[in-house]
Amino acid sequence: MTALVALDRLEAFCQGALAAAGADEPTATAASRAMLHGSRLGVDSHGVRLLDHYVRVIEGGRVNGRPTLRFREGFGALAVLEADHAHGALAAYRAMDHATDLASRHGIGAVAIRDSSHFGPAGAYALAAAHRGQIGLAVCNSDAFVRLHDGASRFHGTNPIAAAAPSGGEDPWLFDMATSAVPYNRVQLNRSLGRPMPEGVASDAAGIDTTEAAAVEMLAPLGHAFAFKGAGLAGLVEILSAVLTGMRASFDILPMAGPDLSTPRRMGAFVLAIRPEAVIPRDEFEAGMRHYLAALRASPTREGARVLAPGDREWAEARRRATEGVPLDPATEAAFAALARRFGLATPF
Amino acid sequence: MTALVALDRLEAFCQGALAAAGADEPTATAASRAMLHGSRLGVDSHGVRLLDHYVRVIEGGRVNGRPTLRFREGFGALAVLEADHAHGALAAYRAMDHATDLASRHGIGAVAIRDSSHFGPAGAYALAAAHRGQIGLAVCNSDAFVRLHDGASRFHGTNPIAAAAPSGGEDPWLFDMATSAVPYNRVQLNRSLGRPMPEGVASDAAGIDTTEAAAVEMLAPLGHAFAFKGAGLAGLVEILSAVLTGMRASFDILPMAGPDLSTPRRMGAFVLAIRPEAVIPRDEFEAGMRHYLAALRASPTREGARVLAPGDREWAEARRRATEGVPLDPATEAAFAALARRFGLATPF
């Protein structure tokens, strides 16, 4: 990590580069907003390091930088978004906005997204619902990296589940997990650092657990000895994101990394919003969230440890980065410099 | 396990005992149906071993054996069920029936359940949706048994997440997991057998992992070194089941085991149903499920291992038990004999 860069400069650079690559304003804004969610909250795997990739897939044609998004409203509370191979962040933000509108009218609302693409940090879309006072849920499958329980091939994507809830004045409760034991970029990081992997999170080509980062061919599902649970959760994400939408199963999705950057990947996703006032008065819901979170944060800990609510670490990091800026890894800094030269933009650092 | 008892004899005995304890017909039928779900599929922790407990809580007054269930329909697709301290199975089956009705009209439907009680196997209610051709989801919190990640006290319940989906002619995809690493009855079983616990699934009173069953004071959340994920999933269940409904948080729920068996426990739960035809044609959805499940079952395995879809093991066990009967453990057999004597019923074995 070499440079510390202000959030607003990063966001402007992302928007400029995406526009220069051919993205329309809604696409550049949504993709930048999603990357900044990652970079602001310290989820750097889903932060601005993705910019170079997004530029390449828009230029390549895999992602449509000027899509026409269309909602189908056959049923009241569950709409379908035909995303026209849009950037996944544009599709997912639009879908969650629509889901919260539906929930405002029907108590609950959901949008099944078709013909989308990589959407980055799932938590960004769940959080968008919480910022509108609702409980949000967002899931998406992805190309296969994760074996089944007792499996020996890449089957599911890292298939994240993200949820967020407003908590009455405080930062929202924000939970964003991959259903794999660890993210794939942990493997890449440990390879480059020559570090071993933790026990039981990754396997070699025969499906046998390995701690040697260089030998890792696939990730394990969440759950260690009980990884059938992680695999089942990945399956739930798969059914909602891909089967329900008629989109590609993880094992059928073209690899994110290429080499083909021109064929749309036909990815699905699913977002859901719940309006608390459909069940109990707003003040009771918020008092309930405060009661739950206060009890959680005051809960006894193991010696020397801390107990955190989902999001606590991320919100603390966001406050730090708002002041100090975002650290850029060397590869991202180099990619930004190249993009700046190519598009005639000022670098943000 | 001493006796093998036919499913229909078990179900009739459960209904008879519950009726004798004061349950009305809907309560006795729903509670028996839920217990038989567990006993049929091999989930014996949530099978007929619960009968004796249910008789005691109906007699004690904690559970209202003759409740008046009332739906509140303020919003279109999300209803509230005021369950009048009903048996949790009656409330949850009614709620899921209603959620599927709502989903038939609105594409998605959900019911937030208030003033309910222990509902047994969450999978039973998700499955009820799948049997109506929909994707079902059911969650419920419970009294606290599970520490937080790095926590040292019982905080969440085992807070199950269950989901089911129709798969086009085959047995439904059926997934039912506790968000704890293992169920609490695994501790009780290993204690009575003098067996050690698996690594990393249970902790002593200081929150330190232990494999000594006798020293176990709380369970670990799912995820081993990454148990913040299991704890976060438990939190999502908690928010949907308890906070959204205004019901008791896990750490505020009276212990299931008593000694107080007369005070209603004010438990919430949440069920959700999605109608696939709101998104894509039925035949495409079913073809997608078959494609997904066929790929899963044909997926390469570790040497000597098998890969199963969620539910495969349970459906195979259900077929075996339909022929051979259900094994009863000695404690359950003794409790049945005592209930038979007390209520003047014939034992089912």
Interface residues (C-beta under 8 A of the other chain):
Chain A: G74 F75 G76 A77 L78 A79 V80 A103 R105 H106 G107 I108 G109 A110 A112 I135 L148 H149 D150 G151 A152 S153 F155 I161 A163 A165 W173 F175 M177 A181 V182 P198 E199 G200 V201 A206 G207 I208 L222 G223 H224 A225 F226 F228 K229 G230 A231 G232 L233 G235 L236 E238 I239 L240 A242 V243 L244 T245 G246 A249 F251 L272 I274 R275 P276 A278 V279 I280 E284 F285 G288 M289 H291 Y292 A295 L296 S299 P300 T301 R302 E303 A305 R306 V307 L308 A309 P310
Chain B: G74 F75 G76 A77 L78 A79 V80 A103 R105 H106 G107 I108 G109 A110 A112 I135 L148 H149 D150 G151 A152 S153 F155 I161 A163 A165 W173 F175 M177 A181 V182 P198 E199 G200 V201 A206 G207 I208 L222 G223 H224 A225 F226 F228 K229 G230 A231 G232 L233 G235 L236 E238 I239 L240 A242 V243 L244 T245 G246 A249 F251 L272 I274 R275 P276 A278 V279 I280 E284 F285 G288 M289 H291 Y292 A295 L296 S299 P300 T301 R302 E303 A305 R306 V307 L308 A309 P310
